[in-house]
Amino acid sequence: MNKVKSELIDNQVSDIVVVGGGTAGWLTAGILAADHCAYHEHGINVTLIESPDVKTIGVGEGTWPTMRGTLEKIGISELQFLACCDAAFKQGSEFVGWRNGATDDRYYHPFVLPHFIGKCQAVDYWQAHYTNMPFAQFASPQAAICDAGLAPKQIQTPEYGAVANYGYHLNAGKFSELLKQHCCEKLGVRYVSDHVTAINNRVDGYIGSVTTRAQGDIKGQLFIDCTGSAAILLGDHYQVPLVSRRHQLFNDCALAAQIPYPAVDSPIKTHTVSTAQDAGWIWDIGLPTRKGVGYVYSSEHTTDQAAEQTLRRYIGQSLDDANVNVRKISFNPGHRQEFWHKNCVGVGMSAGFIEPLEASALALVELSANMISKDLPANLSVMPIIGERFNQRFNLRWQRIIEFLKLHYVLTERTDTAYWRDHCMAESIPERLQQLLELWRYQEPSYNDFSEIEEIFPSSSYMYVLYGMGFKKQMSNHLKHDQNPKMLDALFNQNRQTIDKYVAGLPQNRQLIEQLCAQYKR
Ligand SMILES: Cc1cc2nc3c(=O)[nH]c(=O)nc-3n(C[C@H](O)[C@H](O)[C@H](O)COP(=O)(O)OP(=O)(O)OC[C@H]3O[C@@H](n4cnc5c(N)ncnc54)[C@H](O)[C@@H]3O)c2cc1C
């Protein structure tokens, strides 16, 4: 074979190597293998290398509704997923104590979009007529479903189908195990249990292979860094810097605990509860067999001991805290300067991590893997074009995530601790968010504020947080066509009827999960 021909063949992307077997690694491998037929002799080869020495992070228990599409696409049945991953339905988040800490200080960010979205503007109408009704209760039936602890579907609803939009709460370790089994048995992913000790460049600076301790070199044309915060390819090898976002979102530690329910038939909450604390917030996630509870906090604003006391106090409301093991996880809030460098892409914690306030990390994994898969470069010569596009898209996504997470803090009326006061300092608030807040004094968030392709959070998410936190919009001086009160009356009444229908027809969350799991034959 002449030299030109052999170089061309070498440059074709036919072998993808995923390094890391956490949730990011397996989801990415699964999406690539399913889309590119790794199980077929003419499909692409996908190899996943996982170190037996380095544990996965073992947290990450909340997903977005996008996970339903991902699981369906890679061919996992919902029954199997629910039964094997100790999973439950999640319909959004409830934020407790973020505004002023009063006993009635709580609001929902549900997954169902407001009934008026795309039809008319409703904020003036809501402020004028339903000022005592929380915005989420006014705008969507889902707050009422969550309050009643109801499932988002019925037993006869098809797999992955929904009556009300939902994602999941799950056991992260069990989820990785299920993905691993499915990827290896059904999707044709080659699994290598070994520790990567070296990364070897070709003459052009692209990675040619990784060296494993026991099984030698593994070659490929595209390498996905899913090695978590170690980031051994993108960080260590290529030295792509981590852009710190600590000055905007201060949280850098978490204490995580698993606690049993008081009784085997205790209700399973159908949303994540995020309760504000002196120097951060506590997540409370209901799985069928236990709860996952954790305090995410800023080490600049409290000590580990004080944080643990806070968490134990919270848990102690329902349980004798002496029985609970608490695990500490530290992280550096930020993201890589670029995510795709030469023939290496960072996905998951290696690409970055910022507090799990809206559980966006796994959604970013899904988005990354899907974009890599859709745009999979045919050969190395077109890789820079794809890489640049990927970097632009994900830099924007990180910017938007930071802005949206920060929105949860900046409208607080709490001044009781330095943490909350510091969050409201102008220099900690991204400029675009400051501009939007100014704009939203006079108009409600709209599509035009978030008009990029595949925006990560829609304007309705901003509405739920903004008005949940008590933000007031100035009433318009004159009525516009799309603020037609008759149409709004009708939409509001329709929402009420939907609530009545759902409350009468949806089962309790635990009841449905147990019925579905009983149907699954292992
Ligand atoms: C406190 C906390 C709460 C979170 N909550 C949520 C949530 O509710 N929702 C959400 O979406 N996300 C959440 N996340 C994020 C989520 O946990 C991660 O995005 C997800 O688990 C993916 O992690 P990962 O696979 O990137 O990394 P890891 O799980 O750390 O996996 C890294 C993998 O790399 C391997 N590895 C490392 N070094 C080597 C080597 N030299 N050779 C070979 N293999 C190697 C390891 O063996 C391991 O398999 C949370 C994170 C934290 C810290």
The ligand as a Tripos MOL2 file, in Angstrom:
@<TRIPOS>MOLECULE
LIG
   53    58     1     0     0
SMALL
NO_CHARGES

@<TRIPOS>ATOM
      1 C1        -22.6670   16.1460   44.7780 C.3       1 LIG1
      2 C2        -23.0310   15.8590   43.3630 C.ar      1 LIG1
      3 C3        -24.3620   15.6970   43.0170 C.ar      1 LIG1
      4 C4        -24.7060   15.4590   41.6840 C.ar      1 LIG1
      5 N1        -26.0320   15.3490   41.3500 N.ar      1 LIG1
      6 C5        -26.3620   15.2280   40.0510 C.ar      1 LIG1
      7 C6        -27.7220   15.1290   39.6430 C.ar      1 LIG1
      8 O1        -28.6570   15.1270   40.4570 O.2       1 LIG1
      9 N2        -27.9890   15.0300   38.3330 N.ar      1 LIG1
     10 C7        -27.0100   15.0120   37.3910 C.ar      1 LIG1
     11 O2        -27.3200   14.9720   36.2020 O.2       1 LIG1
     12 N3        -25.7220   15.0310   37.7550 N.ar      1 LIG1
     13 C8        -25.3670   15.1440   39.0400 C.ar      1 LIG1
     14 N4        -24.0610   15.1690   39.3840 N.ar      1 LIG1
     15 C9        -23.0560   14.9670   38.3460 C.3       1 LIG1
     16 C10       -22.9680   13.4680   38.0340 C.3       1 LIG1
     17 O3        -22.6480   12.7680   39.2100 O.3       1 LIG1
     18 C11       -21.9030   13.1960   36.9840 C.3       1 LIG1
     19 O4        -22.0820   14.0650   35.8960 O.3       1 LIG1
     20 C12       -22.0260   11.7770   36.4820 C.3       1 LIG1
     21 O5        -21.9660   10.8730   37.5410 O.3       1 LIG1
     22 C13       -20.9370   11.4660   35.4820 C.3       1 LIG1
     23 O6        -19.6870   11.3100   36.1040 O.3       1 LIG1
     24 P1        -18.4810   10.8400   35.2070 P.3       1 LIG1
     25 O7        -18.8530    9.5750   34.5340 O.co2     1 LIG1
     26 O8        -18.0640   11.9820   34.3560 O.co2     1 LIG1
     27 O9        -17.3010   10.6030   36.2390 O.3       1 LIG1
     28 P2        -17.0350    9.3970   37.2760 P.3       1 LIG1
     29 O10       -18.2640    8.8000   37.8090 O.co2     1 LIG1
     30 O11       -16.0500    9.9810   38.2580 O.co2     1 LIG1
     31 O12       -16.2960    8.2750   36.4230 O.3       1 LIG1
     32 C14       -14.9440    8.3860   36.0600 C.3       1 LIG1
     33 C15       -14.5120    7.0780   35.4190 C.3       1 LIG1
     34 O13       -13.1940    7.2420   34.9040 O.3       1 LIG1
     35 C16       -12.4220    6.1120   35.2260 C.3       1 LIG1
     36 N5        -11.0110    6.4720   35.2500 N.ar      1 LIG1
     37 C17       -10.3980    7.4570   35.9510 C.ar      1 LIG1
     38 N6         -9.0640    7.4240   35.7350 N.ar      1 LIG1
     39 C18        -8.8340    6.3970   34.8710 C.ar      1 LIG1
     40 C19        -7.6720    5.8470   34.2740 C.ar      1 LIG1
     41 N7         -6.4540    6.3260   34.5150 N.pl3     1 LIG1
     42 N8         -7.8110    4.7770   33.4390 N.ar      1 LIG1
     43 C20        -9.0300    4.2640   33.1540 C.ar      1 LIG1
     44 N9        -10.1770    4.7540   33.6890 N.ar      1 LIG1
     45 C21       -10.0640    5.8060   34.5440 C.ar      1 LIG1
     46 C22       -12.9570    5.6570   36.5700 C.3       1 LIG1
     47 O14       -12.6370    4.2940   36.8210 O.3       1 LIG1
     48 C23       -14.4450    5.8800   36.3740 C.3       1 LIG1
     49 O15       -14.9990    4.7450   35.7440 O.3       1 LIG1
     50 C24       -23.6960   15.3670   40.7060 C.ar      1 LIG1
     51 C25       -22.3590   15.5080   41.0650 C.ar      1 LIG1
     52 C26       -22.0250   15.7680   42.3730 C.ar      1 LIG1
     53 C27       -20.5830   15.9470   42.7270 C.3       1 LIG1
@<TRIPOS>BOND
     1     1     2 1
     2     2     3 ar
     3     2    52 ar
     4     3     4 ar
     5     4     5 ar
     6     4    50 ar
     7     5     6 ar
     8     6     7 ar
     9     6    13 1
    10     7     8 2
    11     7     9 ar
    12     9    10 ar
    13    10    11 2
    14    10    12 ar
    15    12    13 ar
    16    13    14 ar
    17    14    15 1
    18    14    50 ar
    19    15    16 1
    20    16    17 1
    21    16    18 1
    22    18    19 1
    23    18    20 1
    24    20    21 1
    25    20    22 1
    26    22    23 1
    27    23    24 1
    28    24    25 2
    29    24    26 1
    30    24    27 1
    31    27    28 1
    32    28    29 2
    33    28    30 1
    34    28    31 1
    35    31    32 1
    36    32    33 1
    37    33    34 1
    38    33    48 1
    39    34    35 1
    40    35    36 1
    41    35    46 1
    42    36    37 ar
    43    36    45 ar
    44    37    38 ar
    45    38    39 ar
    46    39    40 ar
    47    39    45 ar
    48    40    41 1
    49    40    42 ar
    50    42    43 ar
    51    43    44 ar
    52    44    45 ar
    53    46    47 1
    54    46    48 1
    55    48    49 1
    56    50    51 ar
    57    51    52 ar
    58    52    53 1
@<TRIPOS>SUBSTRUCTURE
     1 LIG1         1 GROUP 0 **** ****
